[in-house]
Amino acid sequence: MEAQGISKLDLKRRNRKAILRAIQESGSLSRVDIANRLSLTRAAVTIITNQLISQGVLQELGEAPVDREHLQKGRRKILIGINPNYKFVLGAVINENCLSVGLSNLAGEVLDKESMELSADSDQQDIISFIAATGHKMMKNSGLNAKQILGMGIGIVPSRWEQMRATVNENEVDFSKLRYMMELELNVPVCCENAIGLYAAANQVLTRSYEDNPLLICAGERCHSAAMIGRQVLQDNAIESSMTRFILRPDGNDMEGYPKGSVQAQISPQAVYAKVRANWSQESMPKLWELAGGDANSVDGMRLIEAYTAGDPGIVALMDEVTSDYALLLYNYAITHRSKRVFFQNYVHELNLVGMVQDKLNALTDSEQVITVEESRVNGNQAFLAGCMLAIDRLFFEQGGVSKTELMANEDA
């Protein structure tokens, strides 16, 4: 049998990828630090980084700051970083209630963004047409042509998979039909993934929390989660996350189709509204009673928020119970995944859920097990950035900065 090994071109591409990843994690590095971190020779790092600089992928950022505790002799290190405007990416996320589309550079800096409200009756073709038309418009407005666009990344939440013609086979999701349609419309490469995992990965990159094993909890009609272990996304790929069935309170609330006291029965929007109806009275919820005109069925999120901020005693007590359950859920998840940081996706800003859950979580942990809760960096009209991060990861970092065709052309030159 003829032995097969890695080709010279593949080795070069792998080293370029490793160098770009190391710079991404740190923001900037010197050639010496790259060589030490990756166990490459300084000569090899110098050759590769100089080529990447000549291609416009990397740029020199100037001398490193003086380290007065570890003064070095000779010339100071020159830091290099990724050129954020080497190429640009389009991103889109199809959520339950909103479609978010935008354009960014390689650093995730937003050049343009637009959104469209979605409903249960939103048409698949309308969604595709909006993404395509908006993408073309953004490229034109920014003076960019197709060669300057690496491609588009699209995230789709599980409740929209069937509508967007995704298929699930043995827990693997296939978005090839959507990808094919979008590539025909945009004439650029398109990547598609589960939005929940993309939210987690995007937050890891944007906060550089590579060693924190960040965890993301996504609110909605059903709760979903994704955890990062290194750069690997761990998530439920089923239409309904198994997390919805986890038990928070063995003696908790009932909900048809779910175990007693489960996540879905305790902290989902449906569960919160059910608790309001179960305790509905003018005496216990005077402000909400007034806002809803005495009709429990007309209670919605905005009225709940207004009643809570007004100090309505029944709603304050209800939210205290809900945030306690949230804190317990996060504590168990974080301990399981050794997560030091938790991001909330699609939560209601006005309730300051982050602050309330953080206080509850602090009471469950000690000084050696600090778990930080914060708002997702890709919430609301910034959701499209999760799609941008997907395109950057697949079409820039995984390619070693340039496509294999471009790399071969440079070798021939």
Residue pairs with C-beta under 8 A, 6 or more apart in sequence:
6 14
9 404
9 407
9 408
9 411
12 48
12 400
12 407
13 399
13 400
13 404
13 407
14 400
15 38
15 40
15 44
15 48
15 400
16 48
16 52
16 400
16 401
17 397
17 398
17 399
17 400
17 401
18 38
18 40
19 34
19 38
19 45
19 48
19 49
19 52
20 52
20 57
20 82
20 396
20 397
20 400
20 401
21 397
22 29
22 34
22 37
22 38
23 29
23 34
23 58
23 80
23 81
23 82
24 82
24 205
24 397
25 208
25 210
26 33
26 208
27 81
27 208
28 61
28 79
28 80
28 81
29 37
29 79
29 80
30 64
30 77
30 78
30 79
30 80
31 42
31 45
31 46
31 49
31 77
31 78
31 80
32 42
32 77
33 77
34 40
34 45
34 49
35 41
35 42
35 44
35 45
38 45
49 58
49 80
51 410
52 58
52 401
53 59
53 60
53 80
55 401
55 402
55 410
56 83
56 86
57 82
57 83
57 86
57 401
57 402
58 80
58 81
58 82
58 83
58 401
59 80
59 81
59 82
59 83
60 78
60 79
60 80
61 78
61 79
61 80
61 81
62 78
62 79
63 76
63 77
63 78
63 79
64 76
64 77
64 78
64 79
66 76
82 106
82 107
83 106
84 105
84 106
84 107
84 109
85 105
85 106
86 106
86 401
87 105
87 106
87 148
87 149
87 150
87 396
88 103
88 104
88 105
88 106
88 111
88 142
88 144
88 148
88 149
88 150
89 103
89 104
89 105
89 106
89 149
89 150
89 151
89 152
89 153
89 388
89 391
89 392
89 395
89 396
90 101
90 102
90 103
90 135
90 138
90 139
90 149
90 151
90 152
90 153
90 186
90 188
90 387
90 388
90 391
91 101
91 102
91 103
91 104
91 152
91 153
91 154
91 384
91 385
91 386
91 387
91 388
91 389
91 390
91 391
92 99
92 100
92 101
92 102
92 131
92 135
92 152
92 153
92 154
92 155
92 384
92 387
93 99
93 100
93 154
93 155
93 156
93 157
93 195
93 198
93 378
93 383
93 384
93 386
93 387
94 118
94 127
94 154
94 155
94 156
94 157
94 160
94 164
94 195
95 118
95 157
95 160
95 195
95 220
95 346
95 383
96 118
96 157
96 159
96 160
96 220
96 221
97 117
97 118
97 119
98 115
98 116
98 117
98 118
98 380
98 381
98 383
99 115
99 116
99 117
99 118
99 127
99 130
99 131
100 113
100 115
100 380
100 381
100 382
100 383
100 384
101 113
101 114
101 115
101 116
101 130
101 131
101 134
101 135
101 138
101 384
102 110
102 111
102 112
102 113
102 114
102 138
102 382
102 384
102 385
102 387
102 388
103 110
103 111
103 112
103 113
103 135
103 138
103 139
103 142
103 144
103 388
104 110
104 111
104 385
104 388
105 111
106 392
106 396
108 205
108 206
108 385
108 388
108 389
108 392
110 382
110 385
111 138
111 142
112 138
112 141
112 142
113 381
113 382
113 384
114 134
114 138
115 381
116 130
118 127
122 163
124 163
124 164
124 165
127 163
127 164
128 178
128 181
128 182
128 185
129 185
131 152
131 154
131 182
131 185
132 182
132 185
132 186
135 152
135 185
135 186
136 186
139 145
139 146
139 149
146 187
146 188
149 188
150 188
150 189
150 391
150 392
150 395
150 396
151 188
151 189
151 190
151 191
151 391
151 394
151 395
152 182
152 186
152 188
152 189
152 190
152 191
152 387
152 391
153 190
153 191
153 192
153 193
153 198
153 386
153 387
153 388
153 389
153 390
153 391
153 392
153 394
154 175
154 178
154 179
154 182
154 190
154 191
154 192
154 193
154 387
154 390
155 192
155 193
155 194
155 195
155 198
155 199
155 383
155 386
155 387
155 390
156 164
156 166
156 175
156 178
156 192
156 193
156 194
156 195
157 194
157 195
157 196
157 218
157 220
157 224
158 194
158 196
158 222
158 224
158 238
158 239
158 240
158 241
159 220
159 221
159 222
159 239
161 168
161 173
161 239
162 239
164 175
164 178
165 177
165 178
166 173
166 174
166 175
166 177
166 178
166 192
167 173
167 174
167 177
168 174
168 237
168 238
168 239
171 237
171 238
172 237
173 193
173 194
173 237
175 192
175 193
178 192
179 190
179 191
179 192
182 190
182 192
183 189
183 190
189 391
189 395
191 390
191 391
191 394
191 395
193 390
194 235
194 237
195 383
195 386
196 216
196 218
196 224
196 225
196 226
196 235
196 236
196 241
196 345
197 226
197 233
197 235
198 386
198 387
198 389
198 390
199 216
199 218
199 226
199 343
199 345
199 376
199 378
199 383
199 386
200 214
200 215
200 216
200 226
200 227
200 228
200 233
200 235
200 343
201 226
201 228
201 231
201 233
201 386
201 389
201 390
201 393
202 377
202 378
202 385
202 386
202 388
202 389
202 390
203 209
203 214
203 216
203 343
203 376
203 377
203 378
204 210
204 212
204 214
204 228
204 231
205 389
205 393
206 377
206 378
206 385
206 389
207 214
207 341
207 377
209 340
209 341
210 230
210 231
212 339
212 340
212 341
213 227
213 228
213 229
213 337
213 338
213 339
213 340
213 341
214 227
214 228
214 339
214 340
214 341
214 342
214 343
215 225
215 226
215 227
215 228
215 330
215 333
215 334
215 337
215 339
215 341
215 342
215 343
216 225
216 226
216 227
216 342
216 343
216 344
216 345
216 376
217 223
217 224
217 225
217 329
217 330
217 333
217 342
217 343
217 344
217 345
218 224
218 225
218 226
218 345
218 346
219 269
219 344
219 345
219 346
219 347
220 269
220 346
221 268
221 269
221 270
222 240
222 241
222 244
222 264
222 268
223 241
223 243
223 244
223 263
223 264
223 267
223 268
224 235
224 236
224 241
224 243
225 235
225 236
225 241
225 243
225 333
226 233
226 234
226 235
227 233
227 234
227 235
227 333
227 337
227 339
228 234
229 337
234 337
236 242
236 243
243 263
243 329
244 258
244 262
244 263
244 264
244 268
245 258
245 259
245 262
245 263
245 264
246 262
246 263
246 329
246 332
247 259
247 260
247 261
247 262
248 261
248 262
248 263
248 266
248 267
248 325
248 328
248 329
249 261
249 266
249 325
250 260
250 261
251 260
251 261
252 260
252 261
252 262
252 265
252 266
253 260
253 261
253 265
253 266
253 271
253 274
253 275
254 260
254 265
255 262
255 264
255 265
255 270
255 271
255 274
258 264
258 265
259 265
263 325
263 329
264 270
264 271
265 271
266 322
266 325
267 322
267 325
267 326
267 329
269 301
272 304
272 318
272 322
273 299
275 318
275 321
276 285
276 288
276 296
276 299
276 304
276 315
276 318
277 296
277 297
277 299
279 285
279 314
279 318
280 289
280 296
281 289
281 314
282 289
282 294
284 313
284 314
285 307
285 312
285 313
285 314
285 315
286 312
286 313
287 306
287 307
287 310
287 311
287 312
287 315
288 299
288 303
288 304
288 307
288 312
288 314
288 315
291 303
291 306
291 307
292 298
292 299
292 303
301 348
304 315
305 348
305 350
305 351
307 315
308 315
308 316
308 319
308 351
309 350
319 351
319 356
323 353
323 356
323 357
323 360
324 360
326 353
326 357
326 360
327 357
327 360
327 361
327 363
327 364
328 364
330 342
330 357
330 361
330 371
330 373
331 361
331 364
331 365
331 371
333 339
333 342
334 340
334 342
334 371
335 369
339 371
340 370
340 371
340 372
341 371
341 372
341 374
342 371
342 372
342 373
342 374
343 374
343 375
343 376
343 377
344 353
344 354
344 357
344 373
344 374
344 375
344 376
345 376
345 378
345 379
346 376
346 379
347 353
347 354
347 375
347 379
349 375
354 373
354 374
354 375
357 373
358 372
358 373
361 371
361 373
365 371
377 385
378 384
378 385
378 386
378 389
400 407
402 410
